[in-house]
């Protein structure tokens, strides 16, 4: 029988996989960069079509709409967070009540 062949020395050790959160962050940055690029191309196309003054006025109106959308998104996010916190408090309260009930039932034995 022959001994197992040693691993070739020139194979680099496997790099550790990046954390999922890091992958998600890089993907989000790439997505935002693409959104910004598309928006810039669209802006240039509008300027070419309607002229810079009209395009600027249109952009201001869009910025106001975006701001309103962002405000709404922030309100929704805040209420979602508050609901999650409330749910966490309720669950903690239920667990505490169960523990106390369990302890009380064991004292009676």
TORLO-628209 format. One line per field, with one value per atom (N, C-alpha, C, O): x, y, z; atom name. Coordinates in nm, 2 decimals. Each point is the difference from the previous one (the first is absolute). Example, Ala and Ser with C-alpha at 12.3 -4.5 7.8 and 13.67 -1.06 7.14 Angstrom:
xx	[1.32 / -0.09 / 0.09 / 0.10 / -0.14 / 0.09 / -0.08 / 0.05]
yy	[-0.57 / 0.12 / 0.12 / 0.00 / 0.11 / 0.11 / 0.11 / 0.11]
zz	[0.78 / 0.00 / 0.00 / 0.07 / -0.14 / 0.00 / 0.08 / 0.01]
site	[N / CA / C / O / N / CA / C / O]
This chain:
xx	[0.08 / -0.08 / 0.08 / 0.12 / -0.17 / 0.08 / -0.05 / -0.12 / 0.20 / -0.04 / -0.08 / 0.02 / -0.11 / -0.08 / 0.09 / 0.09 / -0.11 / 0.08 / -0.02 / -0.11 / 0.22 / -0.01 / -0.07 / 0.01 / -0.08 / -0.07 / 0.10 / 0.11 / -0.13 / 0.10 / 0.02 / -0.09 / 0.22 / 0.03 / -0.05 / -0.01 / -0.02 / -0.03 / -0.15 / -0.04 / -0.04 / -0.14 / -0.02 / 0.03 / -0.08 / -0.02 / -0.12 / -0.09 / 0.10 / -0.11 / -0.12 / 0.00 / -0.12 / -0.12 / -0.02 / 0.02 / -0.06 / -0.03 / -0.13 / -0.09 / 0.09 / -0.13 / -0.11 / 0.02 / -0.14 / -0.11 / -0.04 / 0.00 / -0.03 / -0.04 / -0.13 / -0.09 / 0.07 / -0.13 / -0.12 / 0.02 / -0.13 / -0.12 / -0.03 / -0.04 / 0.06 / -0.04 / 0.09 / -0.04 / 0.17 / 0.09 / -0.04 / 0.01 / -0.05 / -0.04 / -0.12 / -0.01 / -0.09 / -0.12 / 0.03 / -0.05 / 0.15 / 0.04 / 0.06 / -0.04 / 0.13 / 0.06 / -0.10 / 0.00 / -0.09 / -0.11 / -0.09 / -0.04 / 0.01 / -0.08 / 0.07 / -0.06 / 0.19 / 0.08 / 0.00 / -0.01 / 0.03 / 0.00 / -0.13 / -0.01 / -0.10 / -0.13 / -0.03 / -0.05 / 0.09 / -0.02 / 0.08 / -0.04 / 0.16 / 0.09 / -0.07 / 0.00 / -0.06 / -0.07 / -0.12 / -0.03 / -0.05 / -0.12 / 0.05 / -0.07 / 0.18 / 0.04 / 0.05 / -0.03 / 0.09 / 0.05 / -0.12 / 0.00 / -0.10 / -0.12 / -0.07 / -0.05 / 0.04 / -0.06 / 0.07 / -0.06 / 0.19 / 0.08 / -0.02 / -0.01 / 0.01 / -0.02 / -0.14 / -0.02 / -0.08 / -0.14 / 0.00 / -0.07 / 0.14 / 0.00 / 0.06 / -0.05 / 0.16 / 0.07 / -0.10 / 0.00 / -0.07 / -0.09 / -0.11 / -0.04 / -0.02 / -0.10 / 0.05 / -0.07 / 0.19 / 0.05 / 0.01 / -0.03 / 0.08 / 0.02 / -0.14 / -0.01 / -0.09 / -0.14 / -0.07 / -0.06 / 0.06 / -0.08 / 0.07 / -0.05 / 0.19 / 0.08 / 0.03 / -0.08 / 0.19 / 0.05 / -0.10 / -0.02 / -0.05 / -0.09 / -0.12 / -0.03 / -0.03 / -0.12 / 0.04 / -0.07 / 0.19 / 0.05 / 0.03 / -0.03 / 0.08 / 0.03 / -0.13 / -0.01 / -0.09 / -0.13 / -0.06 / -0.05 / 0.06 / -0.05 / 0.07 / -0.06 / 0.19 / 0.09 / -0.04 / -0.01 / -0.02 / -0.04 / -0.13 / -0.02 / -0.08 / -0.13 / 0.02 / -0.06 / 0.15 / 0.03 / 0.07 / -0.03 / 0.12 / 0.07 / -0.10 / 0.01 / -0.11 / -0.11 / -0.08 / -0.02 / -0.01 / -0.08 / 0.09 / -0.05 / 0.18 / 0.09 / 0.01 / 0.00 / 0.01 / 0.01 / -0.13 / 0.01 / -0.13 / -0.12 / 0.00 / -0.04 / 0.09 / 0.01 / 0.09 / -0.03 / 0.14 / 0.10 / -0.06 / 0.01 / -0.08 / -0.07 / -0.10 / 0.00 / -0.08 / -0.09 / 0.07 / -0.04 / 0.15 / 0.08 / 0.05 / 0.00 / 0.05 / 0.05 / -0.10 / 0.02 / -0.14 / -0.12 / -0.03 / -0.02 / 0.01 / -0.03 / 0.10 / -0.03 / 0.16 / 0.11 / 0.00 / 0.02 / -0.05 / -0.01 / -0.11 / 0.01 / -0.13 / -0.11 / 0.02 / -0.04 / 0.12 / 0.03 / 0.09 / -0.01 / 0.11 / 0.09 / -0.07 / 0.02 / -0.11 / -0.08 / -0.08 / -0.01 / -0.05 / -0.09 / 0.09 / -0.04 / 0.16 / 0.09 / 0.04 / 0.01 / 0.02 / 0.04 / -0.11 / 0.02 / -0.14 / -0.12 / -0.02 / -0.03 / 0.04 / -0.01 / 0.10 / -0.03 / 0.16 / 0.10 / -0.03 / 0.02 / -0.07 / -0.04 / -0.11 / 0.00 / -0.10 / -0.11 / 0.04 / -0.03 / 0.12 / 0.05 / 0.09 / -0.01 / 0.09 / 0.08 / -0.10 / 0.03 / -0.13 / -0.10 / -0.07 / -0.01 / -0.02 / -0.07 / 0.10 / -0.04 / 0.17 / 0.10 / 0.01 / 0.01 / 0.00 / 0.01 / -0.12 / 0.02 / -0.14 / -0.12 / 0.00 / -0.04 / 0.09 / 0.00 / 0.10 / -0.02 / 0.14 / 0.10 / -0.06 / 0.02 / -0.08 / -0.06 / -0.11 / 0.00 / -0.08 / -0.11 / 0.06 / -0.04 / 0.15 / 0.07 / 0.06 / -0.01 / 0.08 / 0.06 / -0.11 / 0.02 / -0.13 / -0.11 / -0.06 / -0.02 / 0.00 / -0.06 / 0.10 / -0.04 / 0.17 / 0.10 / 0.01 / 0.03 / -0.06 / 0.01 / -0.12 / 0.02 / -0.13 / -0.12 / 0.03 / -0.06 / 0.15 / 0.02 / 0.07 / 0.03]
yy	[-0.12 / 0.12 / 0.12 / 0.00 / 0.11 / 0.13 / 0.10 / 0.00 / 0.08 / 0.10 / 0.11 / 0.01 / 0.06 / 0.10 / 0.11 / 0.04 / 0.01 / 0.10 / 0.13 / 0.04 / 0.03 / 0.13 / 0.10 / 0.00 / 0.09 / 0.11 / 0.09 / 0.02 / 0.02 / 0.08 / 0.13 / 0.06 / -0.02 / 0.12 / 0.13 / 0.10 / -0.09 / 0.13 / 0.03 / 0.10 / -0.18 / 0.03 / 0.09 / -0.03 / 0.15 / 0.10 / -0.05 / -0.06 / 0.09 / -0.04 / 0.08 / 0.11 / -0.17 / 0.06 / 0.13 / 0.00 / 0.11 / 0.12 / -0.01 / -0.07 / 0.13 / -0.01 / 0.07 / 0.10 / -0.16 / 0.06 / 0.13 / 0.01 / 0.10 / 0.12 / -0.02 / -0.08 / 0.16 / -0.01 / 0.04 / 0.08 / -0.15 / 0.03 / 0.15 / 0.06 / 0.00 / 0.14 / 0.09 / 0.10 / -0.14 / 0.07 / -0.02 / 0.10 / -0.22 / -0.02 / 0.08 / 0.06 / -0.05 / 0.07 / 0.15 / 0.07 / -0.02 / 0.14 / 0.04 / 0.10 / -0.19 / 0.03 / 0.00 / 0.08 / -0.18 / -0.01 / 0.13 / 0.05 / 0.00 / 0.12 / 0.12 / 0.09 / -0.08 / 0.12 / -0.01 / 0.10 / -0.22 / -0.01 / 0.03 / 0.07 / -0.11 / 0.03 / 0.15 / 0.06 / 0.01 / 0.14 / 0.08 / 0.10 / -0.15 / 0.06 / -0.01 / 0.09 / -0.21 / -0.02 / 0.09 / 0.06 / -0.05 / 0.09 / 0.14 / 0.07 / -0.02 / 0.13 / 0.02 / 0.11 / -0.21 / 0.01 / 0.02 / 0.08 / -0.17 / 0.00 / 0.14 / 0.05 / 0.00 / 0.13 / 0.11 / 0.09 / -0.10 / 0.11 / -0.01 / 0.10 / -0.22 / -0.02 / 0.06 / 0.07 / -0.10 / 0.05 / 0.15 / 0.06 / 0.00 / 0.14 / 0.07 / 0.09 / -0.15 / 0.06 / -0.02 / 0.10 / -0.21 / -0.02 / 0.11 / 0.05 / -0.03 / 0.10 / 0.14 / 0.07 / -0.04 / 0.13 / 0.02 / 0.11 / -0.21 / 0.00 / 0.02 / 0.07 / -0.13 / 0.00 / 0.13 / 0.06 / -0.01 / 0.12 / 0.12 / 0.11 / -0.12 / 0.12 / 0.00 / -0.05 / 0.11 / -0.01 / 0.07 / -0.06 / 0.17 / 0.06 / -0.08 / -0.02 / -0.04 / -0.08 / -0.13 / -0.05 / 0.00 / -0.13 / 0.03 / -0.08 / 0.20 / 0.03 / 0.02 / -0.05 / 0.11 / 0.02 / -0.14 / -0.02 / -0.07 / -0.13 / -0.08 / -0.07 / 0.09 / -0.07 / 0.05 / -0.08 / 0.21 / 0.05 / -0.06 / -0.04 / 0.03 / -0.06 / -0.15 / -0.04 / -0.03 / -0.14 / -0.01 / -0.09 / 0.19 / -0.01 / 0.02 / -0.07 / 0.16 / 0.02 / -0.13 / -0.05 / -0.02 / -0.13 / -0.10 / -0.07 / 0.06 / -0.09 / 0.02 / -0.09 / 0.22 / 0.04 / -0.05 / -0.05 / 0.07 / -0.04 / -0.16 / -0.05 / -0.02 / -0.14 / -0.05 / -0.09 / 0.16 / -0.03 / 0.02 / -0.08 / 0.19 / 0.03 / -0.11 / -0.05 / 0.01 / -0.11 / -0.13 / -0.07 / 0.04 / -0.12 / 0.00 / -0.10 / 0.22 / 0.01 / -0.02 / -0.07 / 0.12 / -0.02 / -0.14 / -0.06 / -0.01 / -0.14 / -0.08 / -0.09 / 0.12 / -0.07 / 0.02 / -0.10 / 0.22 / 0.03 / -0.08 / -0.06 / 0.06 / -0.08 / -0.15 / -0.07 / 0.02 / -0.14 / -0.03 / -0.11 / 0.19 / -0.02 / 0.00 / -0.08 / 0.18 / 0.01 / -0.12 / -0.06 / 0.01 / -0.12 / -0.12 / -0.08 / 0.07 / -0.11 / 0.00 / -0.10 / 0.23 / 0.01 / -0.03 / -0.07 / 0.11 / -0.03 / -0.15 / -0.06 / -0.01 / -0.15 / -0.06 / -0.10 / 0.15 / -0.06 / 0.02 / -0.09 / 0.21 / 0.02 / -0.09 / -0.06 / 0.04 / -0.09 / -0.14 / -0.07 / 0.02 / -0.13 / -0.02 / -0.11 / 0.21 / -0.01 / -0.01 / -0.07 / 0.15 / 0.00 / -0.13 / -0.06 / 0.00 / -0.14 / -0.10 / -0.09 / 0.10 / -0.10 / 0.01 / -0.09 / 0.22 / 0.03 / -0.06 / -0.07 / 0.09 / -0.05 / -0.15 / -0.06 / 0.00 / -0.15 / -0.05 / -0.10 / 0.17 / -0.04 / 0.01 / -0.09 / 0.20 / 0.02 / -0.10 / -0.06 / 0.03 / -0.10 / -0.14 / -0.07 / 0.04 / -0.13 / -0.01 / -0.10 / 0.21 / 0.00 / -0.01 / -0.08 / 0.15 / -0.01 / -0.14 / -0.05 / -0.01 / -0.14 / -0.10 / -0.10 / 0.13 / -0.09 / 0.01 / -0.09 / 0.22 / 0.02 / -0.07 / -0.05 / 0.04 / -0.07 / -0.15 / -0.06 / 0.00 / -0.14 / -0.04 / -0.12]
zz	[0.00 / 0.00 / 0.00 / 0.05 / -0.10 / -0.01 / 0.10 / 0.03 / 0.02 / 0.10 / -0.08 / -0.12 / 0.18 / -0.07 / -0.04 / 0.07 / -0.20 / -0.05 / 0.08 / 0.03 / 0.00 / 0.07 / -0.09 / -0.12 / 0.18 / -0.07 / -0.07 / 0.06 / -0.18 / -0.07 / 0.08 / 0.05 / -0.04 / 0.08 / -0.06 / 0.08 / -0.21 / -0.06 / 0.01 / -0.06 / 0.13 / 0.01 / 0.12 / 0.11 / -0.14 / 0.12 / 0.09 / -0.05 / 0.17 / 0.09 / -0.04 / -0.05 / 0.07 / -0.04 / 0.08 / 0.12 / -0.19 / 0.07 / 0.08 / -0.05 / 0.16 / 0.08 / -0.08 / -0.06 / 0.06 / -0.07 / 0.07 / 0.13 / -0.20 / 0.06 / 0.08 / -0.04 / 0.14 / 0.08 / -0.09 / -0.09 / 0.11 / -0.08 / 0.01 / -0.11 / 0.22 / 0.01 / -0.09 / -0.05 / 0.04 / -0.08 / -0.15 / -0.08 / 0.04 / -0.13 / -0.03 / -0.11 / 0.20 / -0.02 / -0.01 / -0.08 / 0.16 / 0.00 / -0.14 / -0.06 / 0.02 / -0.13 / -0.12 / -0.09 / 0.10 / -0.10 / 0.00 / -0.10 / 0.22 / 0.01 / -0.05 / -0.07 / 0.10 / -0.05 / -0.16 / -0.06 / 0.01 / -0.15 / -0.06 / -0.10 / 0.17 / -0.05 / 0.01 / -0.10 / 0.21 / 0.01 / -0.11 / -0.06 / 0.03 / -0.10 / -0.14 / -0.08 / 0.06 / -0.13 / -0.01 / -0.10 / 0.21 / 0.00 / -0.03 / -0.07 / 0.14 / -0.02 / -0.15 / -0.06 / 0.00 / -0.14 / -0.09 / -0.09 / 0.11 / -0.08 / 0.01 / -0.10 / 0.22 / 0.03 / -0.08 / -0.05 / 0.05 / -0.06 / -0.15 / -0.07 / 0.01 / -0.14 / -0.04 / -0.10 / 0.18 / -0.02 / 0.01 / -0.08 / 0.17 / 0.02 / -0.13 / -0.05 / 0.01 / -0.12 / -0.12 / -0.09 / 0.07 / -0.11 / 0.01 / -0.10 / 0.22 / 0.02 / -0.04 / -0.07 / 0.12 / -0.04 / -0.15 / -0.05 / -0.01 / -0.15 / -0.06 / -0.11 / 0.16 / -0.06 / 0.03 / -0.09 / 0.21 / 0.04 / 0.03 / 0.03 / -0.02 / 0.04 / 0.14 / 0.08 / -0.04 / 0.14 / 0.10 / 0.11 / -0.14 / 0.09 / 0.04 / 0.11 / -0.22 / 0.03 / 0.07 / 0.09 / -0.12 / 0.06 / 0.15 / 0.08 / -0.05 / 0.14 / 0.08 / 0.11 / -0.17 / 0.07 / 0.02 / 0.11 / -0.20 / 0.01 / 0.11 / 0.08 / -0.08 / 0.10 / 0.14 / 0.10 / -0.08 / 0.13 / 0.04 / 0.12 / -0.21 / 0.03 / 0.04 / 0.10 / -0.17 / 0.03 / 0.14 / 0.07 / -0.04 / 0.13 / 0.11 / 0.10 / -0.12 / 0.10 / 0.02 / 0.11 / -0.22 / 0.01 / 0.07 / 0.08 / -0.12 / 0.06 / 0.15 / 0.08 / -0.04 / 0.14 / 0.08 / 0.11 / -0.18 / 0.06 / 0.02 / 0.10 / -0.20 / 0.00 / 0.11 / 0.07 / -0.05 / 0.10 / 0.14 / 0.09 / -0.08 / 0.13 / 0.04 / 0.11 / -0.21 / 0.02 / 0.03 / 0.09 / -0.16 / 0.03 / 0.14 / 0.07 / -0.03 / 0.14 / 0.10 / 0.10 / -0.12 / 0.09 / 0.01 / 0.11 / -0.23 / 0.00 / 0.07 / 0.08 / -0.10 / 0.06 / 0.15 / 0.08 / -0.03 / 0.14 / 0.06 / 0.11 / -0.17 / 0.06 / -0.01 / 0.10 / -0.20 / 0.00 / 0.11 / 0.07 / -0.04 / 0.11 / 0.13 / 0.09 / -0.07 / 0.12 / 0.02 / 0.12 / -0.22 / 0.01 / 0.04 / 0.08 / -0.14 / 0.03 / 0.15 / 0.07 / -0.03 / 0.15 / 0.09 / 0.10 / -0.14 / 0.08 / 0.01 / 0.10 / -0.22 / 0.00 / 0.09 / 0.07 / -0.08 / 0.09 / 0.14 / 0.08 / -0.04 / 0.14 / 0.04 / 0.11 / -0.20 / 0.04 / 0.02 / 0.09 / -0.18 / 0.01 / 0.12 / 0.07 / -0.03 / 0.12 / 0.12 / 0.10 / -0.10 / 0.11 / 0.01 / 0.11 / -0.22 / 0.00 / 0.05 / 0.08 / -0.12 / 0.05 / 0.15 / 0.08 / -0.03 / 0.14 / 0.08 / 0.10 / -0.15 / 0.06 / 0.01 / 0.10 / -0.21 / -0.01 / 0.11 / 0.07 / -0.06 / 0.09 / 0.15 / 0.08 / -0.06 / 0.14 / 0.03 / 0.11 / -0.21 / 0.01 / 0.03 / 0.08 / -0.16 / 0.02 / 0.14 / 0.07 / -0.03 / 0.14 / 0.10 / 0.10 / -0.11 / 0.10 / 0.00 / 0.11 / -0.22 / 0.00 / 0.06 / 0.06 / -0.07 / 0.06 / 0.15 / 0.08 / -0.03 / 0.14 / 0.07 / 0.11 / -0.17 / 0.06 / 0.02 / 0.08 / -0.16 / 0.01 / 0.13 / 0.02]
site	[N / CA / C / O / N / CA / C / O / N / CA / C / O / N / CA / C / O / N / CA / C / O / N / CA / C / O / N / CA / C / O / N / CA / C / O / N / CA / C / O / N / CA / C / O / N / CA / C / O / N / CA / C / O / N / CA / C / O / N / CA / C / O / N / CA / C / O / N / CA / C / O / N / CA / C / O / N / CA / C / O / N / CA / C / O / N / CA / C / O / N / CA / C / O / N / CA / C / O / N / CA / C / O / N / CA / C / O / N / CA / C / O / N / CA / C / O / N / CA / C / O / N / CA / C / O / N / CA / C / O / N / CA / C / O / N / CA / C / O / N / CA / C / O / N / CA / C / O / N / CA / C / O / N / CA / C / O / N / CA / C / O / N / CA / C / O / N / CA / C / O / N / CA / C / O / N / CA / C / O / N / CA / C / O / N / CA / C / O / N / CA / C / O / N / CA / C / O / N / CA / C / O / N / CA / C / O / N / CA / C / O / N / CA / C / O / N / CA / C / O / N / CA / C / O / N / CA / C / O / N / CA / C / O / N / CA / C / O / N / CA / C / O / N / CA / C / O / N / CA / C / O / N / CA / C / O / N / CA / C / O / N / CA / C / O / N / CA / C / O / N / CA / C / O / N / CA / C / O / N / CA / C / O / N / CA / C / O / N / CA / C / O / N / CA / C / O / N / CA / C / O / N / CA / C / O / N / CA / C / O / N / CA / C / O / N / CA / C / O / N / CA / C / O / N / CA / C / O / N / CA / C / O / N / CA / C / O / N / CA / C / O / N / CA / C / O / N / CA / C / O / N / CA / C / O / N / CA / C / O / N / CA / C / O / N / CA / C / O / N / CA / C / O / N / CA / C / O / N / CA / C / O / N / CA / C / O / N / CA / C / O / N / CA / C / O / N / CA / C / O / N / CA / C / O / N / CA / C / O / N / CA / C / O / N / CA / C / O / N / CA / C / O / N / CA / C / O / N / CA / C / O / N / CA / C / O / N / CA / C / O / N / CA / C / O / N / CA / C / O / N / CA / C / O / N / CA / C / O / N / CA / C / O / N / CA / C / O / N / CA / C / O / N / CA / C / O / N / CA / C / O / N / CA / C / O / N / CA / C / O]
